[in-house]
Amino acid sequence: MPDDNSRMKIAVILMAVCGLIFLAVALAQAHEAQPTAAKPQGWAYPLSCCSTFDCKQATGNVSERPEGFVIAETGEVVGYQDKRIRHSPDGEFHWCAHQSGVDAGRTICLFVPPRSF
């Protein structure tokens, strides 16, 4: 029969495991695009675009110039042929960028809606 010390260790380990599971679920959900009319269930940003779960809808914060897409928040220009440009599943702009450190504000991925004709 386990003593009180063993029971305490088991309880601490179980609490730690539960906490890690809760954190993993919360982080997974935090990296999903919000539902829109085009994608009522939302959609998940690819892991290749992650820094620290820092993707967000950027409608109204991205404009176009002849040289590419301009991120209003940083003034960064992402050229039209840049490999960081992705198709937007919901028809809205979404921006994924580093949030801290040397590359703060630098674009990782830019999700762009299809152009109108």
N, C-alpha and C positions, 0 to 999 in steps of 0.2 A: 504494500500500500504506500503511495507516495506521501512524503512528508509535506509540511506547509511550504518549505523553501522550493521544492520541486513544483508544487502547484502554482506558486508565484511566477516561476520562470515560464511555465507553460502559458499562463495567463498573459504575460508580457509578450511572448512570442506571437500568440494569437492576435493580440491587439495590434502589434506591428504589421502582421500579415494583412489584417483587415484594413488598416490605414493605407497600406501600399495599394491594395486593390481599389479602394475608394479613390485614391489619388490618380491611379491609372485611368479609371473610368472618367473622372472629371476632366483630365487633360485630353483624353480622346474626344470628348464632347466639345471641349473648348475650341477645337480646331476644325469646326465645321461651319460652312457658310450658312447664313440665316435663310430660312425659306423665302422664296419669291413666287410671283405668279407663274413664272416659267418652271420653277423647281420647288413645288410646295413642300416637299420633304427635306429641302436643303441638299447639300452635297459636301463631301469631305475634301479638304485641300490635300494634295499629294504630299507625302512626307518629304519629297525632294525640295519642296518650297518652304520648309520649316526652318526657323531659327530657334525661337522659343514661343511657338504658337502665336505668331505675330502677323497673321493674314487678316485682312478686313475688307469689307466692301468699300469701294472707293468711287462710287458714282458721284460725279460732280467735282472730284478731285483730280481727274485725269483729263488732259486736253491733248489736242493734236497740233503739231507743227509740221512743216515739210520734212524735217529731219527725224521725227518720231513722236512718241507719246511723252508728254511732260507730266511729271508727278508734282502737283501743286505744293504738297507739304515740304518737299526738298528742292524742287527746281530741277531734279534729275531728268535727263532725256534718255528714254529707252528707244533705240532705233527700231524701225519697222521690221528689220530682218534679225533682230537680236534673239538669241536662243532662249532668253528668259520669258519671252512672250508665249502665253498659252491661250488656248480657246476657252472662253468662259461658258460653262455649262448652263448658266441661267441668264445669259444675255446682259449681264452687268459687269462693270469693271471691278476687279478685286486686286489688291496690292499686298504682296508679302515682302517684308523687308527686315533687315537686321535692326534690332531695337536698342542695342547697347554696344559699347566697345568701339574699336577703330572704324568698323564699317557701318556705324549707326546711320539709319535712314537709307542705306544702299539697298536697292531692289534685288530680291532673290527671284521672284516670279511676278509677272503682271498678267492677269487674266483679262482678255479683251473680248468684248462682244463682237459678233459678226457685223460687218459694215452693211449699211442700208444701200439699196440701189435706187 
